[in-house]
Amino acid sequence: MTDAERLEKWYEEQNFLPGVKSIFKNVYDNYYVQDHEEPVFHGIPAVYKIVGDNFIYVHGKEKEHVLWVYEGSPEQIKPEDVPEFLN
């Protein structure tokens, strides 16, 4: 079972969004962004980081950076402007 599949199974077991099938897409390394099988609108997608057997909800600046990478930056950046944890 892949990390994404483990995360999907865990999320479904938590019953966060009953009746909505969540899919988690790997952004990079251990960061996963939530998507859905059927198009639904639930605001800003959840981001989880997998550390060992744990699923850690990502928030704040770290979440902003993960979503920025996932969606693609609209403007070019200099390498020194890349957040430390992305290097």
PDB file with one MODEL, atoms N, CA, C and O in Angstrom:
MODEL        1
ATOM      1  N   MET A   1       0.853  -1.181   0.000  1.00  0.00           N
ATOM      2  CA  MET A   1       0.000   0.000   0.000  1.00  0.00           C
ATOM      3  C   MET A   1       0.898   1.243   0.000  1.00  0.00           C
ATOM      4  O   MET A   1       1.833   1.343   0.795  1.00  0.00           O
ATOM      5  N   THR A   2       0.606   2.175  -0.889  1.00  0.00           N
ATOM      6  CA  THR A   2       1.406   3.399  -0.974  1.00  0.00           C
ATOM      7  C   THR A   2       1.039   4.344   0.176  1.00  0.00           C
ATOM      8  O   THR A   2       0.024   4.155   0.846  1.00  0.00           O
ATOM      9  N   ASP A   3       1.873   5.355   0.392  1.00  0.00           N
ATOM     10  CA  ASP A   3       1.567   6.360   1.418  1.00  0.00           C
ATOM     11  C   ASP A   3       0.249   7.059   1.108  1.00  0.00           C
ATOM     12  O   ASP A   3      -0.547   7.314   2.012  1.00  0.00           O
ATOM     13  N   ALA A   4       0.015   7.370  -0.164  1.00  0.00           N
ATOM     14  CA  ALA A   4      -1.232   8.044  -0.551  1.00  0.00           C
ATOM     15  C   ALA A   4      -2.432   7.160  -0.222  1.00  0.00           C
ATOM     16  O   ALA A   4      -3.441   7.651   0.285  1.00  0.00           O
ATOM     17  N   GLU A   5      -2.333   5.868  -0.504  1.00  0.00           N
ATOM     18  CA  GLU A   5      -3.436   4.949  -0.214  1.00  0.00           C
ATOM     19  C   GLU A   5      -3.665   4.825   1.298  1.00  0.00           C
ATOM     20  O   GLU A   5      -4.808   4.780   1.752  1.00  0.00           O
ATOM     21  N   ARG A   6      -2.580   4.770   2.069  1.00  0.00           N
ATOM     22  CA  ARG A   6      -2.712   4.719   3.529  1.00  0.00           C
ATOM     23  C   ARG A   6      -3.401   5.970   4.052  1.00  0.00           C
ATOM     24  O   ARG A   6      -4.261   5.896   4.930  1.00  0.00           O
ATOM     25  N   LEU A   7      -3.015   7.120   3.506  1.00  0.00           N
ATOM     26  CA  LEU A   7      -3.611   8.390   3.922  1.00  0.00           C
ATOM     27  C   LEU A   7      -5.086   8.444   3.545  1.00  0.00           C
ATOM     28  O   LEU A   7      -5.911   8.890   4.343  1.00  0.00           O
ATOM     29  N   GLU A   8      -5.426   7.996   2.341  1.00  0.00           N
ATOM     30  CA  GLU A   8      -6.826   7.969   1.902  1.00  0.00           C
ATOM     31  C   GLU A   8      -7.672   7.072   2.801  1.00  0.00           C
ATOM     32  O   GLU A   8      -8.784   7.433   3.188  1.00  0.00           O
ATOM     33  N   LYS A   9      -7.132   5.897   3.129  1.00  0.00           N
ATOM     34  CA  LYS A   9      -7.850   4.949   4.004  1.00  0.00           C
ATOM     35  C   LYS A   9      -8.060   5.559   5.386  1.00  0.00           C
ATOM     36  O   LYS A   9      -9.163   5.507   5.931  1.00  0.00           O
ATOM     37  N   TRP A  10      -6.996   6.139   5.952  1.00  0.00           N
ATOM     38  CA  TRP A  10      -7.100   6.776   7.271  1.00  0.00           C
ATOM     39  C   TRP A  10      -8.128   7.900   7.255  1.00  0.00           C
ATOM     40  O   TRP A  10      -8.938   8.013   8.175  1.00  0.00           O
ATOM     41  N   TYR A  11      -8.101   8.739   6.205  1.00  0.00           N
ATOM     42  CA  TYR A  11      -9.010   9.875   6.119  1.00  0.00           C
ATOM     43  C   TYR A  11     -10.458   9.395   6.068  1.00  0.00           C
ATOM     44  O   TYR A  11     -11.336   9.961   6.719  1.00  0.00           O
ATOM     45  N   GLU A  12     -10.693   8.338   5.281  1.00  0.00           N
ATOM     46  CA  GLU A  12     -12.041   7.782   5.167  1.00  0.00           C
ATOM     47  C   GLU A  12     -12.510   7.232   6.516  1.00  0.00           C
ATOM     48  O   GLU A  12     -13.668   7.414   6.889  1.00  0.00           O
ATOM     49  N   GLU A  13     -11.614   6.559   7.251  1.00  0.00           N
ATOM     50  CA  GLU A  13     -11.956   6.002   8.562  1.00  0.00           C
ATOM     51  C   GLU A  13     -12.308   7.090   9.572  1.00  0.00           C
ATOM     52  O   GLU A  13     -13.097   6.851  10.486  1.00  0.00           O
ATOM     53  N   GLN A  14     -11.730   8.286   9.419  1.00  0.00           N
ATOM     54  CA  GLN A  14     -12.022   9.399  10.330  1.00  0.00           C
ATOM     55  C   GLN A  14     -13.400   9.996  10.067  1.00  0.00           C
ATOM     56  O   GLN A  14     -13.942  10.714  10.907  1.00  0.00           O
ATOM     57  N   ASN A  15     -13.969   9.694   8.887  1.00  0.00           N
ATOM     58  CA  ASN A  15     -15.313  10.163   8.512  1.00  0.00           C
ATOM     59  C   ASN A  15     -15.411  11.694   8.498  1.00  0.00           C
ATOM     60  O   ASN A  15     -16.428  12.263   8.897  1.00  0.00           O
ATOM     61  N   PHE A  16     -14.337  12.353   8.033  1.00  0.00           N
ATOM     62  CA  PHE A  16     -14.327  13.823   7.968  1.00  0.00           C
ATOM     63  C   PHE A  16     -15.367  14.360   6.990  1.00  0.00           C
ATOM     64  O   PHE A  16     -16.094  15.300   7.313  1.00  0.00           O
ATOM     65  N   LEU A  17     -15.442  13.769   5.796  1.00  0.00           N
ATOM     66  CA  LEU A  17     -16.410  14.190   4.785  1.00  0.00           C
ATOM     67  C   LEU A  17     -17.216  12.960   4.348  1.00  0.00           C
ATOM     68  O   LEU A  17     -16.910  12.347   3.325  1.00  0.00           O
ATOM     69  N   PRO A  18     -18.240  12.603   5.120  1.00  0.00           N
ATOM     70  CA  PRO A  18     -19.010  11.396   4.802  1.00  0.00           C
ATOM     71  C   PRO A  18     -19.558  11.431   3.379  1.00  0.00           C
ATOM     72  O   PRO A  18     -20.130  12.432   2.949  1.00  0.00           O
ATOM     73  N   GLY A  19     -19.378  10.330   2.654  1.00  0.00           N
ATOM     74  CA  GLY A  19     -19.908  10.218   1.301  1.00  0.00           C
ATOM     75  C   GLY A  19     -19.039  10.838   0.224  1.00  0.00           C
ATOM     76  O   GLY A  19     -19.356  10.718  -0.959  1.00  0.00           O
ATOM     77  N   VAL A  20     -17.944  11.503   0.602  1.00  0.00           N
ATOM     78  CA  VAL A  20     -17.051  12.131  -0.371  1.00  0.00           C
ATOM     79  C   VAL A  20     -15.748  11.341  -0.404  1.00  0.00           C
ATOM     80  O   VAL A  20     -15.070  11.214   0.615  1.00  0.00           O
ATOM     81  N   LYS A  21     -15.401  10.811  -1.569  1.00  0.00           N
ATOM     82  CA  LYS A  21     -14.163  10.032  -1.716  1.00  0.00           C
ATOM     83  C   LYS A  21     -12.994  10.984  -1.915  1.00  0.00           C
ATOM     84  O   LYS A  21     -12.933  11.703  -2.912  1.00  0.00           O
ATOM     85  N   SER A  22     -12.068  10.987  -0.965  1.00  0.00           N
ATOM     86  CA  SER A  22     -10.888  11.851  -1.044  1.00  0.00           C
ATOM     87  C   SER A  22      -9.726  11.108  -1.681  1.00  0.00           C
ATOM     88  O   SER A  22      -9.537   9.911  -1.460  1.00  0.00           O
ATOM     89  N   ILE A  23      -8.962  11.826  -2.464  1.00  0.00           N
ATOM     90  CA  ILE A  23      -7.750  11.321  -3.095  1.00  0.00           C
ATOM     91  C   ILE A  23      -6.630  12.260  -2.681  1.00  0.00           C
ATOM     92  O   ILE A  23      -6.803  13.479  -2.695  1.00  0.00           O
ATOM     93  N   PHE A  24      -5.477  11.702  -2.311  1.00  0.00           N
ATOM     94  CA  PHE A  24      -4.358  12.539  -1.921  1.00  0.00           C
ATOM     95  C   PHE A  24      -3.257  12.448  -2.961  1.00  0.00           C
ATOM     96  O   PHE A  24      -2.809  11.361  -3.325  1.00  0.00           O
ATOM     97  N   LYS A  25      -2.833  13.607  -3.429  1.00  0.00           N
ATOM     98  CA  LYS A  25      -1.797  13.689  -4.459  1.00  0.00           C
ATOM     99  C   LYS A  25      -0.481  14.137  -3.836  1.00  0.00           C
ATOM    100  O   LYS A  25      -0.424  15.116  -3.091  1.00  0.00           O
ATOM    101  N   ASN A  26       0.575  13.396  -4.158  1.00  0.00           N
ATOM    102  CA  ASN A  26       1.893  13.728  -3.641  1.00  0.00           C
ATOM    103  C   ASN A  26       2.420  14.973  -4.346  1.00  0.00           C
ATOM    104  O   ASN A  26       2.538  14.998  -5.571  1.00  0.00           O
ATOM    105  N   VAL A  27       2.738  16.008  -3.562  1.00  0.00           N
ATOM    106  CA  VAL A  27       3.265  17.242  -4.134  1.00  0.00           C
ATOM    107  C   VAL A  27       4.769  17.102  -4.312  1.00  0.00           C
ATOM    108  O   VAL A  27       5.304  17.346  -5.394  1.00  0.00           O
ATOM    109  N   TYR A  28       5.438  16.712  -3.251  1.00  0.00           N
ATOM    110  CA  TYR A  28       6.871  16.428  -3.270  1.00  0.00           C
ATOM    111  C   TYR A  28       7.210  15.813  -1.928  1.00  0.00           C
ATOM    112  O   TYR A  28       6.489  16.006  -0.948  1.00  0.00           O
ATOM    113  N   ASP A  29       8.305  15.074  -1.884  1.00  0.00           N
ATOM    114  CA  ASP A  29       8.734  14.397  -0.665  1.00  0.00           C
ATOM    115  C   ASP A  29       7.539  13.751   0.039  1.00  0.00           C
ATOM    116  O   ASP A  29       6.886  12.877  -0.532  1.00  0.00           O
ATOM    117  N   ASN A  30       7.251  14.168   1.261  1.00  0.00           N
ATOM    118  CA  ASN A  30       6.183  13.544   2.042  1.00  0.00           C
ATOM    119  C   ASN A  30       4.946  14.416   2.183  1.00  0.00           C
ATOM    120  O   ASN A  30       4.153  14.200   3.100  1.00  0.00           O
ATOM    121  N   TYR A  31       4.757  15.391   1.310  1.00  0.00           N
ATOM    122  CA  TYR A  31       3.612  16.296   1.387  1.00  0.00           C
ATOM    123  C   TYR A  31       2.526  15.874   0.397  1.00  0.00           C
ATOM    124  O   TYR A  31       2.795  15.649  -0.783  1.00  0.00           O
ATOM    125  N   TYR A  32       1.290  15.770   0.903  1.00  0.00           N
ATOM    126  CA  TYR A  32       0.154  15.325   0.091  1.00  0.00           C
ATOM    127  C   TYR A  32      -0.973  16.344   0.172  1.00  0.00           C
ATOM    128  O   TYR A  32      -1.289  16.851   1.249  1.00  0.00           O
ATOM    129  N   VAL A  33      -1.585  16.641  -0.991  1.00  0.00           N
ATOM    130  CA  VAL A  33      -2.702  17.586  -1.063  1.00  0.00           C
ATOM    131  C   VAL A  33      -3.971  16.802  -1.347  1.00  0.00           C
ATOM    132  O   VAL A  33      -3.980  15.894  -2.178  1.00  0.00           O
ATOM    133  N   GLN A  34      -5.045  17.162  -0.647  1.00  0.00           N
ATOM    134  CA  GLN A  34      -6.321  16.473  -0.802  1.00  0.00           C
ATOM    135  C   GLN A  34      -7.053  16.930  -2.058  1.00  0.00           C
ATOM    136  O   GLN A  34      -7.137  18.123  -2.353  1.00  0.00           O
ATOM    137  N   ASP A  35      -7.572  15.970  -2.776  1.00  0.00           N
ATOM    138  CA  ASP A  35      -8.464  16.226  -3.913  1.00  0.00           C
ATOM    139  C   ASP A  35      -9.644  15.286  -3.738  1.00  0.00           C
ATOM    140  O   ASP A  35      -9.696  14.543  -2.758  1.00  0.00           O
ATOM    141  N   HIS A  36     -10.585  15.300  -4.659  1.00  0.00           N
ATOM    142  CA  HIS A  36     -11.767  14.452  -4.547  1.00  0.00           C
ATOM    143  C   HIS A  36     -12.040  13.750  -5.865  1.00  0.00           C
ATOM    144  O   HIS A  36     -11.723  14.269  -6.936  1.00  0.00           O
ATOM    145  N   GLU A  37     -12.639  12.550  -5.777  1.00  0.00           N
ATOM    146  CA  GLU A  37     -13.005  11.798  -6.979  1.00  0.00           C
ATOM    147  C   GLU A  37     -13.999  12.582  -7.820  1.00  0.00           C
ATOM    148  O   GLU A  37     -13.843  12.697  -9.036  1.00  0.00           O
ATOM    149  N   GLU A  38     -15.012  13.116  -7.172  1.00  0.00           N
ATOM    150  CA  GLU A  38     -16.028  13.938  -7.831  1.00  0.00           C
ATOM    151  C   GLU A  38     -15.721  15.400  -7.529  1.00  0.00           C
ATOM    152  O   GLU A  38     -15.278  15.723  -6.427  1.00  0.00           O
ATOM    153  N   PRO A  39     -15.951  16.291  -8.498  1.00  0.00           N
ATOM    154  CA  PRO A  39     -15.690  17.708  -8.219  1.00  0.00           C
ATOM    155  C   PRO A  39     -16.593  18.231  -7.101  1.00  0.00           C
ATOM    156  O   PRO A  39     -17.818  18.179  -7.210  1.00  0.00           O
ATOM    157  N   VAL A  40     -15.993  18.726  -6.046  1.00  0.00           N
ATOM    158  CA  VAL A  40     -16.735  19.338  -4.938  1.00  0.00           C
ATOM    159  C   VAL A  40     -15.952  20.557  -4.470  1.00  0.00           C
ATOM    160  O   VAL A  40     -14.748  20.664  -4.702  1.00  0.00           O
ATOM    161  N   PHE A  41     -16.643  21.462  -3.816  1.00  0.00           N
ATOM    162  CA  PHE A  41     -15.955  22.640  -3.290  1.00  0.00           C
ATOM    163  C   PHE A  41     -16.002  22.610  -1.775  1.00  0.00           C
ATOM    164  O   PHE A  41     -17.074  22.698  -1.175  1.00  0.00           O
ATOM    165  N   HIS A  42     -14.845  22.487  -1.165  1.00  0.00           N
ATOM    166  CA  HIS A  42     -14.755  22.498   0.296  1.00  0.00           C
ATOM    167  C   HIS A  42     -13.675  23.479   0.747  1.00  0.00           C
ATOM    168  O   HIS A  42     -12.992  23.236   1.742  1.00  0.00           O
ATOM    169  N   GLY A  43     -13.519  24.576   0.026  1.00  0.00           N
ATOM    170  CA  GLY A  43     -12.531  25.572   0.421  1.00  0.00           C
ATOM    171  C   GLY A  43     -11.112  25.160   0.046  1.00  0.00           C
ATOM    172  O   GLY A  43     -10.903  24.407  -0.905  1.00  0.00           O
ATOM    173  N   ILE A  44     -10.155  25.653   0.795  1.00  0.00           N
ATOM    174  CA  ILE A  44      -8.737  25.380   0.531  1.00  0.00           C
ATOM    175  C   ILE A  44      -8.451  23.918   0.861  1.00  0.00           C
ATOM    176  O   ILE A  44      -8.830  23.444   1.932  1.00  0.00           O
ATOM    177  N   PRO A  45      -7.790  23.198  -0.042  1.00  0.00           N
ATOM    178  CA  PRO A  45      -7.560  21.765   0.213  1.00  0.00           C
ATOM    179  C   PRO A  45      -6.674  21.510   1.426  1.00  0.00           C
ATOM    180  O   PRO A  45      -5.801  22.303   1.777  1.00  0.00           O
ATOM    181  N   ALA A  46      -6.941  20.364   2.048  1.00  0.00           N
ATOM    182  CA  ALA A  46      -6.111  19.945   3.189  1.00  0.00           C
ATOM    183  C   ALA A  46      -4.756  19.496   2.684  1.00  0.00           C
ATOM    184  O   ALA A  46      -4.636  18.975   1.575  1.00  0.00           O
ATOM    185  N   VAL A  47      -3.732  19.699   3.506  1.00  0.00           N
ATOM    186  CA  VAL A  47      -2.380  19.241   3.199  1.00  0.00           C
ATOM    187  C   VAL A  47      -1.908  18.413   4.395  1.00  0.00           C
ATOM    188  O   VAL A  47      -2.030  18.831   5.547  1.00  0.00           O
ATOM    189  N   TYR A  48      -1.367  17.234   4.096  1.00  0.00           N
ATOM    190  CA  TYR A  48      -0.817  16.385   5.141  1.00  0.00           C
ATOM    191  C   TYR A  48       0.622  16.037   4.813  1.00  0.00           C
ATOM    192  O   TYR A  48       1.002  15.907   3.650  1.00  0.00           O
ATOM    193  N   LYS A  49       1.417  15.888   5.870  1.00  0.00           N
ATOM    194  CA  LYS A  49       2.793  15.443   5.733  1.00  0.00           C
ATOM    195  C   LYS A  49       2.868  14.072   6.392  1.00  0.00           C
ATOM    196  O   LYS A  49       2.356  13.882   7.495  1.00  0.00           O
ATOM    197  N   ILE A  50       3.500  13.123   5.728  1.00  0.00           N
ATOM    198  CA  ILE A  50       3.656  11.794   6.291  1.00  0.00           C
ATOM    199  C   ILE A  50       5.036  11.698   6.931  1.00  0.00           C
ATOM    200  O   ILE A  50       6.061  11.891   6.277  1.00  0.00           O
ATOM    201  N   VAL A  51       5.034  11.396   8.219  1.00  0.00           N
ATOM    202  CA  VAL A  51       6.275  11.208   8.966  1.00  0.00           C
ATOM    203  C   VAL A  51       6.178   9.838   9.635  1.00  0.00           C
ATOM    204  O   VAL A  51       5.453   9.663  10.614  1.00  0.00           O
ATOM    205  N   GLY A  52       6.912   8.882   9.099  1.00  0.00           N
ATOM    206  CA  GLY A  52       6.807   7.515   9.607  1.00  0.00           C
ATOM    207  C   GLY A  52       5.411   6.981   9.358  1.00  0.00           C
ATOM    208  O   GLY A  52       4.955   6.929   8.215  1.00  0.00           O
ATOM    209  N   ASP A  53       4.722   6.579  10.440  1.00  0.00           N
ATOM    210  CA  ASP A  53       3.350   6.079  10.333  1.00  0.00           C
ATOM    211  C   ASP A  53       2.314   7.153  10.643  1.00  0.00           C
ATOM    212  O   ASP A  53       1.117   6.868  10.672  1.00  0.00           O
ATOM    213  N   ASN A  54       2.760   8.378  10.875  1.00  0.00           N
ATOM    214  CA  ASN A  54       1.857   9.456  11.277  1.00  0.00           C
ATOM    215  C   ASN A  54       1.483  10.365  10.118  1.00  0.00           C
ATOM    216  O   ASN A  54       2.288  10.615   9.221  1.00  0.00           O
ATOM    217  N   PHE A  55       0.251  10.855  10.150  1.00  0.00           N
ATOM    218  CA  PHE A  55      -0.240  11.824   9.178  1.00  0.00           C
ATOM    219  C   PHE A  55      -0.386  13.157   9.914  1.00  0.00           C
ATOM    220  O   PHE A  55      -1.220  13.287  10.811  1.00  0.00           O
ATOM    221  N   ILE A  56       0.410  14.127   9.541  1.00  0.00           N
ATOM    222  CA  ILE A  56       0.440  15.407  10.246  1.00  0.00           C
ATOM    223  C   ILE A  56      -0.222  16.474   9.380  1.00  0.00           C
ATOM    224  O   ILE A  56       0.198  16.723   8.249  1.00  0.00           O
ATOM    225  N   TYR A  57      -1.273  17.106   9.933  1.00  0.00           N
ATOM    226  CA  TYR A  57      -1.968  18.180   9.219  1.00  0.00           C
ATOM    227  C   TYR A  57      -1.043  19.390   9.130  1.00  0.00           C
ATOM    228  O   TYR A  57      -0.488  19.841  10.132  1.00  0.00           O
ATOM    229  N   VAL A  58      -0.890  19.903   7.921  1.00  0.00           N
ATOM    230  CA  VAL A  58       0.017  21.032   7.681  1.00  0.00           C
ATOM    231  C   VAL A  58      -0.811  22.315   7.638  1.00  0.00           C
ATOM    232  O   VAL A  58      -1.880  22.349   7.028  1.00  0.00           O
ATOM    233  N   HIS A  59      -0.318  23.362   8.283  1.00  0.00           N
ATOM    234  CA  HIS A  59      -1.042  24.645   8.302  1.00  0.00           C
ATOM    235  C   HIS A  59      -0.049  25.792   8.263  1.00  0.00           C
ATOM    236  O   HIS A  59       1.164  25.585   8.219  1.00  0.00           O
ATOM    237  N   GLY A  60      -0.577  26.991   8.279  1.00  0.00           N
ATOM    238  CA  GLY A  60       0.262  28.195   8.317  1.00  0.00           C
ATOM    239  C   GLY A  60       1.113  28.371   7.075  1.00  0.00           C
ATOM    240  O   GLY A  60       0.711  27.998   5.973  1.00  0.00           O
ATOM    241  N   LYS A  61       2.298  28.945   7.264  1.00  0.00           N
ATOM    242  CA  LYS A  61       3.203  29.261   6.154  1.00  0.00           C
ATOM    243  C   LYS A  61       3.618  28.009   5.392  1.00  0.00           C
ATOM    244  O   LYS A  61       3.755  28.036   4.169  1.00  0.00           O
ATOM    245  N   GLU A  62       3.817  26.912   6.121  1.00  0.00           N
ATOM    246  CA  GLU A  62       4.226  25.671   5.468  1.00  0.00           C
ATOM    247  C   GLU A  62       3.150  25.225   4.475  1.00  0.00           C
ATOM    248  O   GLU A  62       3.466  24.813   3.359  1.00  0.00           O
ATOM    249  N   LYS A  63       1.875  25.309   4.883  1.00  0.00           N
ATOM    250  CA  LYS A  63       0.770  24.938   3.987  1.00  0.00           C
ATOM    251  C   LYS A  63       0.730  25.871   2.784  1.00  0.00           C
ATOM    252  O   LYS A  63       0.536  25.417   1.656  1.00  0.00           O
ATOM    253  N   GLU A  64       0.908  27.158   3.008  1.00  0.00           N
ATOM    254  CA  GLU A  64       0.912  28.120   1.902  1.00  0.00           C
ATOM    255  C   GLU A  64       1.971  27.748   0.878  1.00  0.00           C
ATOM    256  O   GLU A  64       1.714  27.792  -0.325  1.00  0.00           O
ATOM    257  N   HIS A  65       3.161  27.380   1.345  1.00  0.00           N
ATOM    258  CA  HIS A  65       4.242  27.028   0.433  1.00  0.00           C
ATOM    259  C   HIS A  65       3.939  25.736  -0.326  1.00  0.00           C
ATOM    260  O   HIS A  65       4.233  25.635  -1.517  1.00  0.00           O
ATOM    261  N   VAL A  66       3.351  24.748   0.356  1.00  0.00           N
ATOM    262  CA  VAL A  66       3.010  23.489  -0.305  1.00  0.00           C
ATOM    263  C   VAL A  66       1.981  23.744  -1.404  1.00  0.00           C
ATOM    264  O   VAL A  66       2.114  23.224  -2.512  1.00  0.00           O
ATOM    265  N   LEU A  67       0.957  24.540  -1.102  1.00  0.00           N
ATOM    266  CA  LEU A  67      -0.070  24.849  -2.111  1.00  0.00           C
ATOM    267  C   LEU A  67       0.524  25.670  -3.250  1.00  0.00           C
ATOM    268  O   LEU A  67       0.139  25.509  -4.409  1.00  0.00           O
ATOM    269  N   TRP A  68       1.460  26.548  -2.913  1.00  0.00           N
ATOM    270  CA  TRP A  68       2.123  27.359  -3.933  1.00  0.00           C
ATOM    271  C   TRP A  68       2.880  26.455  -4.912  1.00  0.00           C
ATOM    272  O   TRP A  68       2.833  26.664  -6.124  1.00  0.00           O
ATOM    273  N   VAL A  69       3.576  25.453  -4.375  1.00  0.00           N
ATOM    274  CA  VAL A  69       4.305  24.506  -5.222  1.00  0.00           C
ATOM    275  C   VAL A  69       3.318  23.676  -6.034  1.00  0.00           C
ATOM    276  O   VAL A  69       3.531  23.444  -7.224  1.00  0.00           O
ATOM    277  N   TYR A  70       2.237  23.227  -5.393  1.00  0.00           N
ATOM    278  CA  TYR A  70       1.232  22.375  -6.039  1.00  0.00           C
ATOM    279  C   TYR A  70       0.552  23.099  -7.201  1.00  0.00           C
ATOM    280  O   TYR A  70       0.355  22.520  -8.270  1.00  0.00           O
ATOM    281  N   GLU A  71       0.199  24.350  -6.989  1.00  0.00           N
ATOM    282  CA  GLU A  71      -0.533  25.108  -8.003  1.00  0.00           C
ATOM    283  C   GLU A  71       0.396  25.772  -9.008  1.00  0.00           C
ATOM    284  O   GLU A  71      -0.037  26.143 -10.099  1.00  0.00           O
ATOM    285  N   GLY A  72       1.651  25.925  -8.659  1.00  0.00           N
ATOM    286  CA  GLY A  72       2.601  26.590  -9.545  1.00  0.00           C
ATOM    287  C   GLY A  72       2.631  28.075  -9.270  1.00  0.00           C
ATOM    288  O   GLY A  72       1.590  28.728  -9.193  1.00  0.00           O
ATOM    289  N   SER A  73       3.815  28.596  -9.125  1.00  0.00           N
ATOM    290  CA  SER A  73       3.955  30.022  -8.854  1.00  0.00           C
ATOM    291  C   SER A  73       3.686  30.815 -10.127  1.00  0.00           C
ATOM    292  O   SER A  73       4.172  30.445 -11.196  1.00  0.00           O
ATOM    293  N   PRO A  74       2.920  31.900 -10.031  1.00  0.00           N
ATOM    294  CA  PRO A  74       2.640  32.714 -11.224  1.00  0.00           C
ATOM    295  C   PRO A  74       3.838  33.550 -11.681  1.00  0.00           C
ATOM    296  O   PRO A  74       3.841  34.075 -12.794  1.00  0.00           O
ATOM    297  N   GLU A  75       4.837  33.672 -10.839  1.00  0.00           N
ATOM    298  CA  GLU A  75       5.992  34.483 -11.222  1.00  0.00           C
ATOM    299  C   GLU A  75       7.288  33.751 -10.920  1.00  0.00           C
ATOM    300  O   GLU A  75       7.348  32.922 -10.011  1.00  0.00           O
ATOM    301  N   GLN A  76       8.310  34.058 -11.677  1.00  0.00           N
ATOM    302  CA  GLN A  76       9.615  33.439 -11.460  1.00  0.00           C
ATOM    303  C   GLN A  76      10.200  33.925 -10.138  1.00  0.00           C
ATOM    304  O   GLN A  76       9.974  35.060  -9.718  1.00  0.00           O
ATOM    305  N   ILE A  77      10.961  33.035  -9.490  1.00  0.00           N
ATOM    306  CA  ILE A  77      11.619  33.444  -8.255  1.00  0.00           C
ATOM    307  C   ILE A  77      13.101  33.120  -8.353  1.00  0.00           C
ATOM    308  O   ILE A  77      13.522  32.274  -9.141  1.00  0.00           O
ATOM    309  N   LYS A  78      13.867  33.803  -7.547  1.00  0.00           N
ATOM    310  CA  LYS A  78      15.298  33.523  -7.474  1.00  0.00           C
ATOM    311  C   LYS A  78      15.500  32.349  -6.528  1.00  0.00           C
ATOM    312  O   LYS A  78      14.733  32.192  -5.577  1.00  0.00           O
ATOM    313  N   PRO A  79      16.522  31.513  -6.767  1.00  0.00           N
ATOM    314  CA  PRO A  79      16.750  30.354  -5.890  1.00  0.00           C
ATOM    315  C   PRO A  79      16.856  30.717  -4.409  1.00  0.00           C
ATOM    316  O   PRO A  79      16.434  29.940  -3.552  1.00  0.00           O
ATOM    317  N   GLU A  80      17.406  31.871  -4.104  1.00  0.00           N
ATOM    318  CA  GLU A  80      17.556  32.239  -2.689  1.00  0.00           C
ATOM    319  C   GLU A  80      16.213  32.594  -2.030  1.00  0.00           C
ATOM    320  O   GLU A  80      16.129  32.690  -0.805  1.00  0.00           O
ATOM    321  N   ASP A  81      15.171  32.788  -2.839  1.00  0.00           N
ATOM    322  CA  ASP A  81      13.848  33.094  -2.288  1.00  0.00           C
ATOM    323  C   ASP A  81      13.026  31.841  -1.969  1.00  0.00           C
ATOM    324  O   ASP A  81      11.950  31.942  -1.379  1.00  0.00           O
ATOM    325  N   VAL A  82      13.528  30.663  -2.356  1.00  0.00           N
ATOM    326  CA  VAL A  82      12.811  29.421  -2.087  1.00  0.00           C
ATOM    327  C   VAL A  82      12.856  29.147  -0.588  1.00  0.00           C
ATOM    328  O   VAL A  82      13.924  29.218   0.018  1.00  0.00           O
ATOM    329  N   PRO A  83      11.706  28.835   0.020  1.00  0.00           N
ATOM    330  CA  PRO A  83      11.696  28.567   1.465  1.00  0.00           C
ATOM    331  C   PRO A  83      12.702  27.474   1.822  1.00  0.00           C
ATOM    332  O   PRO A  83      12.920  26.533   1.059  1.00  0.00           O
ATOM    333  N   GLU A  84      13.299  27.619   2.981  1.00  0.00           N
ATOM    334  CA  GLU A  84      14.357  26.706   3.447  1.00  0.00           C
ATOM    335  C   GLU A  84      13.945  25.237   3.367  1.00  0.00           C
ATOM    336  O   GLU A  84      14.727  24.399   2.919  1.00  0.00           O
ATOM    337  N   PHE A  85      12.690  24.912   3.811  1.00  0.00           N
ATOM    338  CA  PHE A  85      12.332  23.505   3.887  1.00  0.00           C
ATOM    339  C   PHE A  85      12.093  22.867   2.518  1.00  0.00           C
ATOM    340  O   PHE A  85      11.955  21.647   2.422  1.00  0.00           O
ATOM    341  N   LEU A  86      12.042  23.685   1.452  1.00  0.00           N
ATOM    342  CA  LEU A  86      11.884  23.119   0.105  1.00  0.00           C
ATOM    343  C   LEU A  86      13.225  22.761  -0.522  1.00  0.00           C
ATOM    344  O   LEU A  86      13.267  22.043  -1.522  1.00  0.00           O
ATOM    345  N   ASN A  87      14.312  23.248   0.047  1.00  0.00           N
ATOM    346  CA  ASN A  87      15.642  22.969  -0.518  1.00  0.00           C
ATOM    347  C   ASN A  87      16.077  21.545  -0.212  1.00  0.00           C
ATOM    348  O   ASN A  87      17.168  21.134  -0.608  1.00  0.00           O
TER     349      ASN A  87
ENDMDL
END
